[in-house]
């Protein structure tokens, strides 16, 4: 491994940040390809070097970069009711998908507001989970 930026103790410009960040990405790619990151808790020269330059980048980001944070959209009342039911019954999303007879991915898309449920699946929410029919009609 060819170490770079050994004398850098602080990143003070965007240009240097971009160079160090690219170096860190290259190290991660090389270490992954050679199996140096395959063990959890591994301690080797790649892990230590990635940690060192990653910390330099993180400090620069914290001090100098502004980020637009992801906003969380409000869940529909039906999704909230399903989440409450999952909590009460101590069941997972994939279990509800199986219970109402749909693909786990399709159900996940519904729960994330990216897909609507078919009427037959919505009907099973009422039959199997006793979800309020008005919520189902309004939001499925």
WOGINOR-V297271 format. One record per backbone hydrogen bond with DSSP energy under -1.0 kcal/mol. NH is the residue of the N-H (numbers start at 1). CO is the residue of the C=O. E is the energy in kcal/mol with one decimal. If there is no record, write none. Layout:
BEGIN
NH	CO	E
NH	CO	E
END
This chain:
BEGIN
8	5	-1.1
17	13	-2.3
18	14	-2.7
19	15	-2.0
20	16	-2.8
21	17	-2.9
22	18	-2.1
23	19	-2.2
24	20	-2.5
25	21	-2.4
26	22	-2.3
27	23	-2.4
28	24	-2.3
29	25	-2.4
30	26	-2.6
31	27	-3.0
32	28	-2.5
33	29	-2.5
34	30	-1.7
35	32	-1.2
36	31	-2.4
42	39	-1.6
48	44	-2.4
49	45	-2.2
50	46	-3.0
51	47	-2.3
52	48	-2.2
53	49	-2.6
54	50	-2.3
55	51	-2.1
56	52	-1.6
57	53	-2.2
58	54	-2.5
59	55	-2.4
60	56	-1.8
61	57	-2.7
62	58	-2.6
63	59	-1.9
64	60	-3.1
65	61	-1.6
80	76	-2.5
81	77	-2.2
82	78	-2.4
83	79	-2.6
84	80	-2.4
85	81	-2.2
86	82	-2.6
87	83	-2.2
88	84	-2.8
89	85	-2.5
91	86	-2.1
96	92	-1.6
97	93	-2.3
98	94	-2.0
99	95	-2.4
100	96	-2.4
102	97	-2.7
107	103	-2.2
108	104	-2.4
109	105	-2.5
110	106	-2.0
111	107	-2.7
112	108	-1.5
113	110	-1.9
114	109	-3.1
117	140	-1.5
122	118	-2.6
123	119	-2.6
124	120	-1.4
125	121	-1.1
126	122	-1.1
127	123	-2.3
128	124	-3.1
129	125	-1.3
130	126	-1.4
131	125	-1.4
136	132	-1.8
137	133	-2.8
138	134	-2.5
139	135	-2.4
140	136	-2.1
END
